[in-house]
Amino acid sequence: MGAPAPGSPGARSVGLSASAARRAKTTAHAGAGGGPVGPRLPAGLSARELAVAALDAILHRGITLDEAMASALSSPSWIGLEARDRAFARLLVTSVLRHCGSIDAVLARFLAKPLPREQRRLRLVLQVASAQLLLLTTPPHAAISLAVEQAKRTPRTRHLAALTNAVLRRVAADGRGILAGLDGTQLDIPAWLRSRWTAAYGAQTAGRIARASLTEPLLDLSVKAEPASWAARLGGFLLARGGVRLAHSGRIEEIEGYEDGGWWVQDAAASLPARLLGDVAGLRVLDLCAAPGGKTAELAAAGARVTAVDVSEKRLDRMRANLARLALGAELVVADAADWAPGTTFDAVLLDAPCSATGTIRRHPDILRMKREEDILRLAAEQRRLIGNALRLVAPGGHLVYATCSLEPEEGPAQIAALGERDPAVERVPLTGAEAARLGLAAEWIDCEGSLRTLPFQTPSGAPEGSGMDGFFAARLRRRM
C-alpha cells in the first residue's frame, strides 16, 4: 500500500498541542469500542479513537466499514471532527483491515506473550499505531505518543501504557524490515479465500488477485457528458468509454462538479454490466437490487425509462437524493426483488445481485474480516430466487443481464449454467470479440462462454498501469419469444 503524499492526513504529525487543548470542549461523551468517557479530545487523538471504535465495531460486532464509520461520526464524540481528520481515521481503519495479519505478525515479534482476550482495546490501539509506523508516513513520535495516551485513557489499559510505548518503539525501529520479509497474501487473505481462488483460477492468477485485492484503489467517476473535458479539469485519467480515474483522497463532495451533478462515483468495472444491454434509449428497463444506484444513473443517462427496485427504503432515499443531484429521473420502488410482481414486463432487466463481494475487497477491505465461506452458499441460493423472478419480468425477446461483484464461481458461471438446465425459456447471448471491442471491453475480460469476467489486477484502458478495478461477472441472457 502506497504512502500518502506530503500534506495528506497520513503524512502529518498531530500532537497534543496547547492550542488544541484550549480548543477542546468539555462536553461529556461515551467512547465506542470500550473507550473512555470524558471531554472532547484534540483532533489527532480523536481521529485515532474514532479508528479504534470503528475497528471494534467491524471486527467484534460484525458491522460493515461504511456503517461503522457513519454510526461513529453521527455520535457526539466525533460529530464535529474536521473532514481531514475523518479521512485520516478512515485511512487508519482500512489500513488495519487490509493488513491485519501482517501487522499482528510484526507485533508478535515484540510481545513476550499474546495479549489476553479482554485486552482487545489495547490490541486495536497497537494495530492502529503500527499501521502508521509500518504502512503510512506518520512521524513515529506522533504515532507512539498518541497510542500511549490512548492506553492511559481507560482503567483496563492504563497499567499497560509502558508496554505500549516499548512495543511501538521496537516496531518503529525494526518493524518495516520485518514486514518486508513477510508474505502479505498469506497473512492478510483468509486461507479459505486463497484456496477458493487457487481452485477457480490457478495458483498464479490467484496470487495476482490476492496482491491486487490488498492495494488501495484510485477513485473512479462516471460522467454524464464530455468525459475528456472532465478528465482535464480534474487532472484525472480518461478511461475507455468515458470514465475518469482520479488519484484523490478526501471528501468526494469537495471535488469540482459534485454539486452541479456532473458525475457520480462508480468503479470502472461496475459500469460495464449495463453496457451489455446495448442501446437502451427509450426502452423500459428494470434495475433490480438497484442501490446504491450507479447503474440506475448510467441507464437513465443513456435515455432509458428506468424502474429501480431495492428492498431498503433508506438506501433508495439516498439514491433519490443522488439522482436529484444528477438531474436524472427514475421510478424507485421499495420491494423484495425476489418476489416483486408489478403485473407488467420490461424490455430489459439488469440484476446486480447481492453477493459475497469478493471482487471489491480493494474498496471494501472489511470483507476480508467479515465474510465466511458458508456465506457463499447462502447467497447463491438467494441469487437463484432473484434470477427466477427477474426472468418473469423480462418481456419475450427481451434481455436480462445478471451480474455480481463476486469472484466465486457459485455466484457467477455456475448460476448461469444451472439456469440453462432448469429453464428452457432462456438462452445465453454470448459477447463476441467485435461486440466487446465496440463496448470498450478488453478481449481478456471475456470468458470462454462469452460472459464478462474482470479481475482486480486488470486495468481499464487509459488508467495508470497496475491501478486495477473491481472483480465482476456478468452474463447476458434472452427470454425466448
ZAMARGU-4260 file (C-alpha; in steps of 0.2 Angstrom, whole numbers, plus 5000, padded with zeros to 4 digits):
<rodrens>
0) 5000/5000/5000 | 5007/5017/4995 | 5011/5030/5007 | 5001/5046/5007 | 5008/5061/4998
5) 5016/5075/5009 | 5002/5086/5017 | 4989/5072/5017 | 4981/5066/5033 | 4993/5051/5034
10) 5008/5061/5032 | 5006/5075/5045 | 5011/5075/5063 | 4996/5078/5075 | 5001/5080/5093
15) 4993/5086/5109 | 4997/5105/5107 | 4992/5118/5120 | 4981/5127/5107 | 4972/5111/5103
20) 4969/5108/5122 | 4962/5125/5124 | 4950/5122/5110 | 4944/5105/5117 | 4927/5106/5123
25) 4921/5099/5139 | 4905/5090/5133 | 4905/5073/5140 | 4904/5058/5128 | 4903/5039/5128
30) 4918/5032/5118 | 4914/5017/5107 | 4924/5000/5107 | 4927/5001/5126 | 4933/5019/5125
35) 4933/5031/5139 | 4921/5044/5144 | 4927/5062/5146 | 4930/5079/5137 | 4931/5081/5119
40) 4948/5077/5113 | 4961/5086/5102 | 4959/5081/5083 | 4974/5069/5082 | 4969/5059/5097
45) 4951/5060/5092 | 4954/5053/5075 | 4964/5038/5082 | 4950/5035/5095 | 4937/5035/5080
50) 4948/5022/5071 | 4948/5011/5086 | 4930/5012/5089 | 4926/5008/5071 | 4938/4994/5070
55) 4930/4987/5086 | 4913/4988/5078 | 4919/4979/5062 | 4930/4966/5070 | 4920/4961/5085
60) 4902/4966/5081 | 4901/4962/5063 | 4896/4979/5057 | 4902/4984/5040 | 4915/4998/5037
65) 4903/5011/5030 | 4890/5008/5043 | 4903/5008/5057 | 4911/5025/5051 | 4894/5033/5048
70) 4887/5027/5065 | 4903/5034/5074 | 4903/5050/5065 | 4885/5053/5070 | 4889/5052/5088
75) 4893/5067/5100 | 4911/5060/5102 | 4915/5064/5083 | 4901/5074/5075 | 4912/5089/5075
80) 4928/5081/5068 | 4935/5090/5053 | 4935/5082/5036 | 4953/5079/5035 | 4953/5070/5052
85) 4938/5059/5047 | 4948/5055/5031 | 4963/5050/5042 | 4953/5039/5053 | 4946/5030/5039
90) 4963/5028/5031 | 4969/5020/5048 | 4954/5008/5048 | 4956/5002/5030 | 4975/5000/5033
95) 4972/4989/5048 | 4958/4979/5039 | 4969/4976/5023 | 4985/4971/5033 | 4979/4965/5049
100) 4988/4948/5048 | 5005/4956/5044 | 5003/4969/5057 | 4999/4956/5070 | 5014/4946/5064
105) 5026/4961/5067 | 5018/4965/5084 | 5021/4947/5089 | 5039/4948/5087 | 5039/4961/5101
110) 5026/4954/5113 | 5033/4942/5126 | 5016/4933/5126 | 4999/4936/5116 | 4988/4949/5124
115) 4973/4941/5133 | 4956/4942/5125 | 4950/4955/5137 | 4963/4967/5131 | 4955/4969/5114
120) 4955/4988/5115 | 4974/4988/5118 | 4976/4977/5103 | 4967/4989/5092 | 4977/5003/5099
125) 4993/4994/5094 | 4986/4989/5077 | 4982/5007/5073 | 4998/5014/5079 | 5008/5000/5070
130) 4998/5004/5053 | 5005/5022/5055 | 5023/5016/5058 | 5023/5002/5045 | 5012/5007/5031
135) 5010/5026/5032 | 5021/5041/5034 | 5016/5047/5051 | 5031/5053/5061 | 5035/5039/5074
140) 5034/5051/5089 | 5016/5056/5085 | 5010/5038/5082 | 5019/5032/5098 | 5014/5046/5110
145) 4996/5046/5105 | 4995/5027/5106 | 5002/5029/5124 | 4989/5042/5128 | 4976/5031/5122
150) 4982/5017/5133 | 4981/5029/5148 | 4963/5034/5145 | 4955/5018/5152 | 4957/5009/5168
155) 4959/4992/5159 | 4974/4998/5149 | 4982/5011/5160 | 4994/5000/5168 | 5000/4994/5150
160) 5005/5011/5144 | 5023/5007/5147 | 5022/4991/5137 | 5013/5001/5123 | 5027/5013/5122
165) 5041/4999/5122 | 5032/4988/5109 | 5029/5003/5097 | 5047/5009/5099 | 5053/4992/5093
170) 5040/4992/5079 | 5046/5010/5073 | 5065/5004/5074 | 5063/4986/5066 | 5046/4984/5060
175) 5047/4989/5042 | 5062/4977/5039 | 5052/4963/5047 | 5037/4967/5036 | 5047/4967/5020
180) 5051/4948/5024 | 5033/4943/5026 | 5021/4936/5013 | 5006/4948/5015 | 4995/4937/5003
185) 4997/4923/5015 | 4994/4933/5031 | 4981/4945/5026 | 4970/4935/5014 | 4960/4922/5024
190) 4966/4904/5020 | 4948/4898/5014 | 4948/4913/5001 | 4965/4909/4995 | 4961/4891/4992
195) 4945/4895/4983 | 4954/4907/4971 | 4968/4894/4968 | 4955/4881/4964 | 4945/4893/4952
200) 4959/4902/4943 | 4975/4893/4947 | 4989/4897/4958 | 4997/4911/4948 | 4981/4921/4944
205) 4975/4918/4962 | 4992/4926/4968 | 4989/4941/4957 | 4971/4943/4963 | 4977/4942/4981
210) 4990/4955/4979 | 4979/4967/4969 | 4965/4965/4982 | 4977/4972/4996 | 4980/4988/4987
215) 4971/5004/4989 | 4961/5009/4974 | 4960/5025/4965 | 4944/5035/4963 | 4933/5031/4948
220) 4919/5043/4941 | 4906/5040/4928 | 4902/5057/4920 | 4886/5062/4911 | 4894/5071/4897
225) 4911/5077/4890 | 4922/5065/4899 | 4938/5071/4891 | 4934/5089/4897 | 4931/5082/4915
230) 4947/5072/4915 | 4957/5088/4910 | 4948/5099/4923 | 4950/5086/4937 | 4968/5081/4932
235) 4962/5063/4930 | 4964/5049/4918 | 4952/5047/4904 | 4946/5029/4903 | 4939/5019/4888
240) 4921/5023/4885 | 4921/5039/4895 | 4925/5036/4914 | 4938/5046/4923 | 4950/5040/4936
245) 4957/5051/4949 | 4971/5050/4962 | 4961/5058/4975 | 4959/5057/4994 | 4947/5067/5004
250) 4929/5072/5004 | 4920/5067/4987 | 4909/5082/4990 | 4923/5094/4988 | 4928/5088/4970
255) 4923/5100/4956 | 4907/5095/4948 | 4899/5086/4963 | 4886/5100/4967 | 4882/5103/4949
260) 4879/5084/4946 | 4892/5082/4933 | 4897/5064/4938 | 4894/5050/4951 | 4906/5038/4959
265) 4907/5021/4952 | 4921/5009/4949 | 4926/5006/4931 | 4921/4988/4932 | 4904/4992/4940
270) 4900/5002/4925 | 4902/4988/4912 | 4887/4976/4915 | 4874/4990/4910 | 4883/4991/4893
275) 4879/4973/4889 | 4861/4979/4887 | 4866/4989/4872 | 4857/5004/4866 | 4843/5007/4879
280) 4837/5024/4874 | 4818/5024/4875 | 4817/5007/4882 | 4808/5002/4898 | 4822/4995/4909
285) 4821/4987/4926 | 4836/4988/4938 | 4834/4975/4952 | 4844/4977/4968 | 4847/4994/4962
290) 4856/5003/4977 | 4867/5012/4978 | 4862/5017/4961 | 4876/5019/4950 | 4869/5008/4937
295) 4852/5016/4938 | 4861/5033/4934 | 4870/5025/4920 | 4854/5018/4912 | 4845/5034/4915
300) 4859/5045/4907 | 4858/5033/4892 | 4840/5038/4889 | 4831/5023/4897 | 4815/5024/4906
305) 4821/5016/4922 | 4812/5007/4936 | 4824/5004/4951 | 4819/4991/4964 | 4828/4989/4981
310) 4822/4981/4997 | 4830/4995/5008 | 4820/5011/5009 | 4834/5020/5017 | 4846/5016/5003
315) 4833/5021/4990 | 4831/5038/4999 | 4850/5041/4996 | 4848/5035/4978 | 4833/5048/4976
320) 4844/5062/4983 | 4859/5057/4971 | 4848/5056/4956 | 4841/5073/4960 | 4859/5080/4961
325) 4862/5072/4944 | 4846/5079/4937 | 4841/5061/4931 | 4825/5053/4933 | 4819/5035/4938
330) 4804/5027/4946 | 4810/5020/4963 | 4801/5005/4971 | 4804/4998/4989 | 4801/4979/4987
335) 4810/4962/4988 | 4816/4959/4970 | 4815/4940/4973 | 4796/4941/4973 | 4791/4958/4966
340) 4776/4956/4954 | 4771/4973/4946 | 4759/4965/4933 | 4770/4970/4919 | 4786/4966/4910
345) 4801/4976/4904 | 4811/4977/4888 | 4827/4974/4898 | 4832/4969/4915 | 4848/4972/4925
350) 4850/4961/4940 | 4866/4966/4950 | 4863/4953/4964 | 4868/4953/4982 | 4884/4943/4984
355) 4900/4940/4994 | 4908/4955/4985 | 4925/4947/4985 | 4929/4956/4969 | 4928/4973/4979
360) 4940/4970/4993 | 4951/4984/4986 | 4937/4996/4991 | 4929/4986/5005 | 4943/4978/5015
365) 4931/4974/5029 | 4925/4959/5018 | 4942/4951/5022 | 4937/4950/5041 | 4918/4948/5040
370) 4914/4936/5026 | 4914/4917/5029 | 4914/4903/5016 | 4897/4897/5021 | 4890/4914/5016
375) 4893/4910/4998 | 4881/4895/4998 | 4868/4905/5007 | 4870/4920/4994 | 4870/4908/4979
380) 4853/4901/4985 | 4846/4919/4986 | 4853/4923/4969 | 4844/4908/4961 | 4827/4916/4968
385) 4832/4933/4961 | 4836/4926/4944 | 4820/4916/4943 | 4809/4932/4947 | 4820/4943/4935
390) 4816/4932/4921 | 4797/4933/4924 | 4799/4952/4922 | 4808/4951/4905 | 4796/4953/4890
395) 4798/4939/4877 | 4813/4943/4866 | 4820/4955/4879 | 4837/4954/4888 | 4842/4950/4906
400) 4860/4954/4912 | 4864/4945/4928 | 4879/4952/4937 | 4889/4950/4953 | 4904/4958/4960
405) 4910/4941/4967 | 4925/4931/4961 | 4917/4915/4967 | 4911/4903/4953 | 4895/4898/4963
410) 4889/4916/4961 | 4893/4918/4943 | 4896/4905/4930 | 4888/4891/4940 | 4872/4901/4942
415) 4870/4904/4923 | 4874/4885/4919 | 4861/4879/4931 | 4848/4892/4924 | 4850/4885/4907
420) 4847/4867/4913 | 4831/4871/4923 | 4823/4885/4912 | 4821/4881/4893 | 4813/4899/4890
425) 4830/4907/4892 | 4846/4907/4881 | 4863/4914/4884 | 4868/4928/4872 | 4887/4927/4872
430) 4898/4943/4869 | 4908/4942/4853 | 4925/4949/4851 | 4919/4963/4839 | 4905/4967/4851
435) 4916/4968/4866 | 4928/4980/4857 | 4914/4991/4852 | 4908/4991/4870 | 4926/4996/4876
440) 4929/4979/4884 | 4946/4971/4883 | 4947/4953/4875 | 4954/4946/4891 | 4938/4951/4900
445) 4928/4939/4890 | 4927/4921/4896 | 4926/4905/4885 | 4907/4906/4887 | 4905/4924/4881
450) 4902/4931/4898 | 4911/4946/4906 | 4924/4942/4919 | 4935/4956/4926 | 4948/4953/4939
455) 4956/4965/4952 | 4973/4966/4944 | 4966/4970/4927 | 4967/4988/4922 | 4955/4998/4910
460) 4962/5006/4895 | 4968/5024/4899 | 4971/5021/4918 | 4988/5020/4926 | 4997/5004/4924
465) 4993/4992/4938 | 4979/5003/4946 | 4966/4988/4944 | 4947/4988/4945 | 4934/4978/4954
470) 4931/4960/4950 | 4914/4957/4941 | 4905/4944/4932 | 4891/4947/4920 | 4881/4936/4908
475) 4868/4942/4895 | 4853/4931/4893 | 4837/4932/4881 | 4820/4927/4885 | 4813/4917/4870
480) 4798/4923/4861
</rodrens>
